[in-house]
Structures are given as C-alpha cells and as structure tokens.
C-alpha cells in the first residue's frame, strides 16, 4: 500500500524539521525522510542565535530551549581577540543558546513528526518520483 503526502521533506536536520513543522501548521500532510538514524552527531552548529531562539519559541519549544546553556556574549580569538554581544532588538530575545546538534536535531525532528505524519529514519532520498501525466481528452467543440 502506498502513502500519499502533500510534502516530503528530504532531511531531518534543523531546516528540514522546521520546514516540515511549518507546512504541517497549514494542514499539509507532511513526512520527513532522513538517511540517518537519530540521535546523530554533527560536528557543527552548536550555537543558536537570538533569531533562531525566537523561531524555536514560536514553534512552541520555549520550555525546551530554556534548558539549553544561555549565551549573552561570545569572545573569539582568531588571531586577535574580539567580542560579540547579542544586541537588543524589539521582539527578539537578548540572548542565544548553545546545545549539541545531537540534542537539537532529535528535539526538532520529534516536534516535526508529532505535528505532521511522522518521519522515516534510515530512509535515503534518491530522487523524485514522477507520475506520467494523464493525456487530456479534447472535445470536438474545443478543436474549432
């Protein structure tokens, strides 16, 4: 038996999970496919900007995000020292957070799956499946 979806999202990382969640909010039947099994580790992306925190809060994840390590400023040494301070902007948090990609990805995928029609881990997307269009029938009146 085949399943039909309005949207198939290839990739259950932060972008794919957020896109799937957003589409599910509109009533679309959505599924997320990812070739990896979660939780999985990624070597990058452990920092959340104030904008990312704001979006996660709008997704209904404020309580979960509040558990992450809060960051108001960052000092970078490369090769000289400089500081980044999270600016105050209307409607935005005045901080960011740090969280491992393992934890962030698993949380977002679970949230997307619960809003949509689930997910399929260990499912590699190899390309689109295209159905052949049915030929249209023309009436004799249309030919004139």
Number of C-alpha atoms within 10 A of each C-alpha: 3 3 4 10 10 11 16 17 18 19 22 29 23 18 14 21 27 19 18 32 25 17 19 21 15 8 11 17 18 25 25 26 20 20 14 15 12 18 14 12 12 12 8 8 13 14 17 20 17 21 16 15 22 20 15 18 16 10 16 11 16 14 10 12 21 12 11 16 11 15 17 15 14 11 10 11 8 7 6 6 8 10 10 10 13 16 13 11 10 7 8 14 18 19 19 23 19 17 17 15 20 17 15 20 23 20 19 23 27 17 19 29 20 13 20 22 16 18 23 17 15 12 15 13 13 7 7 7 6 6 6 6 6 6 6 6 7 8 8 7 6 7 6 5
